[in-house]
């Protein structure tokens, strides 16, 4: 059918309404008139692809990747939109999620924007994982599908990854193959079997090095690190600006990963202060990365299980997984009563849910910045400051 597309929604879709029915449409832009094909029908709504553009938005561009579009690679959601338009779409999603789910006063979010990071919208991704088909050929999956699209190289992957031979080799018997490009310009390659999620190191260094400021982080090849080269230093700078750490204060770095925020907080609170990082992934090597800081240490385990026993605290940074921190952690934060909480979120909906729970605990949103750490995709990163209600 032919529809006129309305506003953007979370998940890389725009919304169209026809005769009381709701369609979440990919590959379209607000205001466009497009022909759609239904890809999945639910009880109250349906998902669709825009397969023909009849009246195009002025924000529409030719995708830089030949594998972007309906029925092709599902990795990028917005290659058909100009980069500045992508950021406006993401800002609208952030505004809607925080106001509708989080209960945030819209006036507090007036003028909210998603800021570009240095480097441009292509060749930024320093970690890639490709699925492998039954013939051993690597590729990327179609949207919400197990079908693979075989590509020559991914346009958002870093130049160093593009130069690797991962896509040219046969990986028979594997379920996936990944390649990591670290700051020392080394490449590490790993594989995963079809029935297990545990990666197996294949080539390159097992330990990689990432540098932020004067700190060099050593992490396992399979450890978490921000995939955009400018993301980690930008998020650290923003968190310290929001929190304004003081000499002698105590701080927690929750879901600490390699300990990025702890290494920034430790010198800021000084010798009389104390920083505790909590992380449960051994490959992150959190304790090793904090060894140079006498006033910082790491605990290995689940955040929700550990922090109720840590007592009170002055400052908290948390960078939870996509699902968010959840009510149990938020309640524990409320009981610890920090003077400031800096929440780093990769999912606006999860941030909104946790913001709603933080309000119950007596915390309100004070400052917020969002960054386009994943150009060409629907994803972005948000850094939010919460403080106790006066």
C-alpha positions in Angstrom: 0.0 0.0 0.0 1.0 3.7 -0.3 1.3 5.6 3.0 2.4 9.0 4.2 5.0 8.6 6.9 4.7 10.4 10.2 7.3 10.9 13.0 10.3 8.8 13.9 9.9 6.1 16.6 12.5 4.1 18.5 14.1 1.2 16.7 14.9 2.9 13.4 11.3 3.2 12.3 8.9 5.9 11.3 5.2 5.6 12.1 2.4 5.5 9.5 -1.3 5.3 10.3 -3.9 4.1 7.9 -7.6 3.4 8.7 -6.8 3.1 12.4 -3.9 0.7 11.9 -0.3 1.5 12.8 2.7 0.6 10.7 6.4 0.9 11.8 8.2 1.6 8.6 12.0 1.2 8.0 13.9 3.0 5.2 11.5 6.0 5.3 11.7 9.5 6.6 9.1 11.7 8.2 6.8 13.4 5.7 7.6 11.0 2.8 4.9 9.3 0.7 6.1 5.7 0.1 5.0 2.3 -1.0 5.4 -0.2 1.8 5.5 -4.0 2.1 4.5 -5.6 5.3 7.4 -7.6 6.9 5.7 -8.7 10.1 2.2 -8.3 11.5 1.3 -8.2 15.1 -2.1 -8.0 16.9 -2.1 -4.2 17.2 0.5 -3.0 14.6 2.7 -4.2 11.8 6.3 -3.7 10.6 7.0 -2.7 7.0 9.7 -1.6 4.6 9.5 1.4 2.3 10.2 -0.2 -1.0 9.5 2.8 -3.2 9.7 6.5 -2.4 7.1 8.5 -4.2 7.6 11.9 -2.5 11.0 12.2 -0.9 12.1 14.2 2.1 14.7 16.9 1.5 16.8 15.0 4.1 17.0 11.9 1.9 20.4 11.0 0.4 21.7 8.1 -1.6 23.1 5.5 0.8 26.9 5.4 0.7 26.7 1.6 1.1 25.3 -0.6 -1.8 24.1 -3.1 0.8 21.9 -0.7 2.7 18.1 -0.8 2.0 15.1 -3.1 2.1 16.0 -6.8 2.1 19.7 -6.0 2.4 22.1 -5.7 5.4 20.3 -4.8 8.6 23.2 -3.2 10.4 22.5 0.4 9.4 19.1 2.0 9.9 19.6 5.6 8.5 22.0 5.5 5.6 19.3 7.1 3.5 19.3 10.2 5.7 21.8 13.0 5.7 24.0 12.8 8.9 22.5 16.0 10.4 19.0 14.6 9.8 20.0 11.3 11.5 21.0 13.3 14.6 17.7 15.2 14.6 15.8 11.9 14.4 17.7 10.5 17.3 17.1 13.6 19.4 13.4 13.2 18.8 13.5 9.6 20.0 15.4 10.7 23.1 12.9 13.5 23.8 9.9 11.1 23.3 11.4 8.3 25.5 12.3 10.6 28.4 9.1 12.5 28.4 6.7 9.6 27.8 8.4 6.8 29.7 10.6 8.7 32.1 8.1 11.4 33.0 10.7 14.1 32.5 9.3 17.6 32.1 9.5 18.5 28.4 10.7 22.0 29.3 13.9 20.4 30.7 14.6 18.8 27.3 13.9 21.9 25.2 16.5 22.1 22.5 18.0 18.7 23.3 20.3 17.5 20.5 22.5 14.6 19.6 26.1 15.9 19.0 28.4 14.6 16.3 31.7 13.0 17.3 34.9 13.7 15.4 35.7 11.6 12.4 32.6 11.6 10.2 29.8 9.1 9.7 31.8 6.4 8.0 34.8 4.1 8.8 34.5 4.7 12.6 33.6 1.2 13.9 36.6 -0.5 15.6 34.9 -3.8 16.4 33.1 -5.9 13.9 31.5 -9.3 14.2 30.3 -11.2 11.1 28.0 -14.2 11.0 29.1 -17.2 9.1 26.8 -19.3 6.9 26.9 -23.1 6.4 29.4 -22.8 3.6 31.8 -20.9 5.8 31.3 -17.5 4.2 31.1 -14.5 6.5 28.6 -11.7 6.1 26.1 -9.5 7.9 22.5 -10.4 8.7 19.3 -8.9 7.2 17.1 -7.0 9.6 15.5 -9.5 12.1 16.6 -12.4 10.0 19.2 -15.3 10.1 19.8 -14.8 6.4 23.2 -13.4 5.5 24.2 -10.7 3.1 27.7 -11.1 1.7 29.6 -7.8 1.4 33.0 -6.7 0.1 33.5 -4.5 3.2 31.4 -2.7 5.8 31.3 1.1 5.1 31.2 2.0 8.9 34.1 -0.3 9.8 37.5 1.3 10.4 40.0 1.3 7.5 42.2 -1.0 9.4 39.4 -3.6 9.7 38.6 -3.1 6.0 42.2 -4.0 5.2 42.0 -7.3 7.1 41.3 -10.6 5.2 38.5 -11.7 7.4 35.8 -11.4 4.7 38.0 -13.2 2.2 38.6 -16.3 4.2 36.4 -19.4 4.7 35.3 -20.0 8.3 33.8 -23.4 7.9 32.2 -24.7 11.1 32.1 -21.4 12.8 29.0 -19.4 13.8 30.7 -16.0 13.8 34.1 -14.3 13.3 35.1 -11.0 14.8 37.9 -8.5 14.3 39.0 -5.9 16.8 41.0 -2.8 16.0 42.8 -1.3 19.0 44.5 2.0 19.6 47.9 0.4 19.1 46.8 -0.4 15.5 46.9 -4.1 16.2 44.1 -6.4 14.9 42.8 -9.3 16.9 40.6 -12.0 15.3 38.3 -14.4 17.1 35.7 -17.0 16.2 32.6 -18.4 17.9 31.1 -21.8 17.4 27.4 -22.0 16.4 26.2 -23.4 19.7 28.3 -21.3 22.2 28.7 -17.6 22.8 32.2 -18.0 24.1 34.8 -16.5 21.7 38.0 -18.3 20.7 41.1 -16.3 20.0 42.5 -16.9 16.5 45.2 -14.4 15.7 46.7 -11.1 16.8 47.3 -10.1 20.4 45.1 -11.5 23.2 45.5 -8.3 25.2 44.7 -5.0 23.4 45.6 -1.5 24.4 43.3 1.5 24.4 44.5 5.0 25.4 42.5 7.8 27.0 44.5 10.8 28.0 47.5 9.6 29.9 46.0 6.2 30.8 46.6 3.1 28.7 44.0 0.4 29.3 44.9 -3.3 28.8 41.8 -5.4 28.0 41.1 -8.9 26.6 40.3 -9.3 22.9 36.7 -10.1 23.9 36.3 -7.3 26.4 33.9 -4.4 26.1 35.2 -1.1 24.8 33.4 1.7 23.0 33.5 1.1 19.3 33.8 4.7 18.2 37.4 6.0 18.7 36.2 9.4 20.1 33.5 7.9 22.4 35.5 6.9 25.6 37.4 10.3 26.0 34.2 12.3 25.3 32.1 10.3 27.8 34.8 10.6 30.5 35.2 14.4 30.0 31.4 14.8 30.1 31.0 12.7 33.2 33.7 14.6 35.1 32.2 17.9 34.0 28.8 16.9 35.2 30.0 15.4 38.6 32.6 18.1 39.5 34.4 15.7 41.9 35.9 17.2 45.1 39.0 16.3 47.1 38.2 13.6 49.6 35.0 12.3 48.1 34.1 8.7 47.6 32.9 7.4 44.2 31.6 4.3 42.5 32.2 3.3 38.9 29.4 0.7 38.2 29.5 -1.7 35.3 33.0 -0.4 35.1 34.4 -2.4 32.2 38.1 -1.5 31.9 37.7 1.1 34.5 37.4 4.2 32.3 35.5 6.4 34.7 37.4 5.2 37.8 40.7 6.3 36.3 39.2 9.8 35.8 37.6 10.0 39.2 40.7 8.7 41.2 43.0 11.7 40.6 40.0 14.1 40.9 39.1 13.0 44.5 42.7 12.9 45.5 44.6 10.8 48.0 42.0 11.3 50.7 39.2 10.1 48.4 38.2 6.6 47.4 37.0 5.0 44.2 35.4 1.6 43.9 34.8 0.0 40.4 32.4 -2.9 40.1 32.7 -5.2 37.1 32.0 -9.0 36.6 33.8 -9.6 33.3 37.4 -10.9 33.9 38.4 -9.9 30.3 38.0 -6.2 31.3 41.0 -6.5 33.6 39.5 -3.7 35.7 41.8 -4.2 38.8 44.9 -4.3 36.6 44.0 -1.0 34.9 43.5 0.7 38.3 46.7 -0.7 39.9 48.5 2.7 39.4 45.9 4.5 41.5 46.4 3.9 45.3 43.0 5.3 46.1 41.1 3.1 43.7 40.2 -0.6 43.6 37.9 -3.0 41.8 35.3 -5.6 42.9 34.4 -8.5 40.8 30.7 -9.4 40.7 27.1 -8.4 40.1 26.4 -4.7 40.7 23.0 -5.4 42.2 24.5 -7.9 44.7 27.5 -5.8 45.7 26.5 -2.2 46.1 24.0 -2.7 49.0 27.0 -3.7 51.2 29.2 -0.7 50.2 27.4 1.9 52.4 27.1 5.5 51.4 28.9 7.3 48.6 29.3 10.8 47.2 29.4 10.2 43.5 28.3 7.5 41.1 28.9 6.8 37.5 27.1 3.9 35.9 27.3 2.6 32.4 24.9 -0.4 32.4 24.2 -2.7 29.5 21.4 -2.0 27.0 18.7 -3.3 29.3 19.6 -0.6 31.9 20.3 -0.8 35.6 16.8 -1.9 36.7 14.8 -1.2 39.9 17.0 -3.2 42.3 20.1 -1.2 41.5 18.2 2.1 41.5 16.8 1.4 44.9 20.3 0.6 46.2 21.5 3.9 44.7 18.8 5.7 46.5 19.8 4.1 49.8 23.5 5.1 49.3 22.3 8.7 48.7 25.1 10.1 46.5 25.1 13.8 45.9 25.3 13.2 42.1 24.7 10.3 39.7 26.1 10.3 36.2 24.2 7.8 34.0 25.8 6.7 30.7 23.1 5.1 28.5 23.3 3.3 25.2 19.5 2.9 25.1 17.1 5.8 25.5 14.2 3.6 26.6 16.3 2.0 29.4 17.5 5.4 30.6 13.9 6.6 30.6 12.7 3.6 32.8 15.6 4.1 35.2 15.0 7.9 35.3 11.4 7.1 36.4 12.6 4.9 39.1 15.2 7.4 40.2 12.5 10.0 40.6 10.8 7.7 43.1 14.1 7.6 45.0 14.1 11.4 45.1 16.5 12.1 42.2 15.8 14.5 39.3 17.5 15.1 35.9 19.7 18.1 36.0 21.9 18.0 32.9 22.0 15.9 29.7 24.1 15.5 26.6 23.7 13.0 23.8 26.3 11.9 21.3 26.1 10.2 17.9 28.5 7.4 18.8 27.0 5.1 16.2 26.5 7.1 12.9 24.2 5.5 10.2 22.4 3.4 12.9 19.5 4.2 15.1 21.8 4.0 18.2 23.3 6.9 20.2 24.7 7.4 23.6 23.4 9.7 26.4 25.1 11.1 29.4 22.7 12.3 32.1 23.2 13.9 35.5 20.8 13.2 38.4 20.8 15.0 41.7 18.6 14.8 44.8 15.5 16.8 44.7 15.9 20.0 46.8 
